Amino acid sequence: MCKTSTNIKHNPKTKVTDIEQIFEVVDDKPYYSLKYKKVGEDYYHIGYSSYDFHNVIQWELEYFELANCIECKYGQKDAVGRKCQACINKNMFEKIGGIEND
């Protein structure tokens, strides 16, 4: 009989200031990825890629969390769930874990 461990440690979600799904065509098939910017960074990462769009959506929900904006205080989001553009443009996000956003 197999015993399942109940001590599984889950990593905290990555705090990001912006995230979106992107796609490109590879071998005549759509290939989906996440484009995201971590809190405190001024460049984007592209990763969590798959030919299956459902995987990419699941990874976004499971591994990422949008940081709260400083200006709007409540993390207001536009119609597709992204941060308010004013805060994105100014990189105005809360300090998380000692990281300052200059």
C-alpha positions in Angstrom: 0.0 0.0 0.0 1.3 3.4 -1.0 1.4 6.1 1.7 0.7 9.7 0.5 2.7 12.4 2.2 0.7 15.2 3.8 3.8 17.4 4.2 3.9 18.6 0.6 5.3 22.1 0.6 3.7 24.5 -1.9 5.7 27.4 -3.3 4.0 30.8 -3.0 2.7 32.3 -6.2 5.0 34.6 -8.2 3.9 38.2 -7.7 3.6 40.0 -11.1 2.7 43.5 -12.2 1.5 42.4 -15.6 0.7 39.0 -17.2 -0.9 38.0 -20.5 -1.3 35.0 -22.8 0.5 35.2 -26.1 0.8 32.7 -29.0 2.9 32.0 -32.0 2.7 29.4 -34.8 5.1 26.5 -34.5 5.0 23.7 -37.0 1.7 25.1 -38.3 0.1 24.8 -34.9 -0.6 27.5 -32.3 1.9 27.5 -29.4 0.7 29.4 -26.3 2.9 31.1 -23.6 2.7 33.5 -20.7 4.4 36.9 -20.9 4.8 38.3 -17.4 6.7 41.0 -15.5 7.7 40.2 -11.9 7.4 42.8 -9.2 10.6 44.9 -9.0 11.7 44.0 -12.5 11.6 46.3 -15.6 11.6 43.5 -18.2 9.3 40.7 -19.2 9.7 36.9 -19.1 8.1 34.5 -21.5 7.5 30.9 -20.4 5.0 28.4 -19.2 4.4 27.3 -22.8 2.3 24.6 -24.4 0.4 23.6 -27.5 -2.6 23.2 -25.2 -4.1 26.6 -24.2 -5.9 25.1 -21.2 -2.5 24.2 -19.7 -1.3 27.8 -20.0 -4.5 29.1 -18.4 -4.2 26.6 -15.5 -0.5 27.6 -14.9 -1.5 31.3 -14.9 -4.1 30.7 -12.2 -1.9 28.3 -10.2 1.5 30.0 -10.2 0.9 33.7 -10.6 -0.7 36.5 -8.6 -1.1 40.2 -9.6 0.4 42.7 -7.1 -1.8 45.5 -5.9 -1.4 48.9 -7.4 -0.3 51.8 -5.2 -2.4 54.4 -6.9 -5.7 52.6 -7.1 -5.0 50.7 -3.9 -7.5 47.9 -4.7 -5.8 46.3 -7.7 -8.4 47.5 -10.1 -8.4 45.5 -13.3 -9.5 46.1 -16.8 -12.1 43.9 -18.6 -9.6 41.1 -19.3 -8.2 41.0 -15.7 -5.1 43.0 -16.1 -4.0 45.9 -13.9 -5.0 49.4 -14.6 -2.8 50.8 -17.3 -1.9 54.0 -15.3 -0.2 51.8 -12.7 1.5 49.6 -15.2 2.9 52.6 -17.0 4.3 54.1 -13.8 5.3 50.7 -12.4 3.4 51.7 -9.2 3.1 48.6 -7.2 3.2 47.6 -3.6 6.5 46.7 -1.9 6.6 43.0 -1.6 9.2 41.1 0.5 11.5 44.2 0.8 11.5 44.8 -3.0 11.1 48.5 -3.9 9.8 49.6 -7.2 11.7 52.6 -8.4 
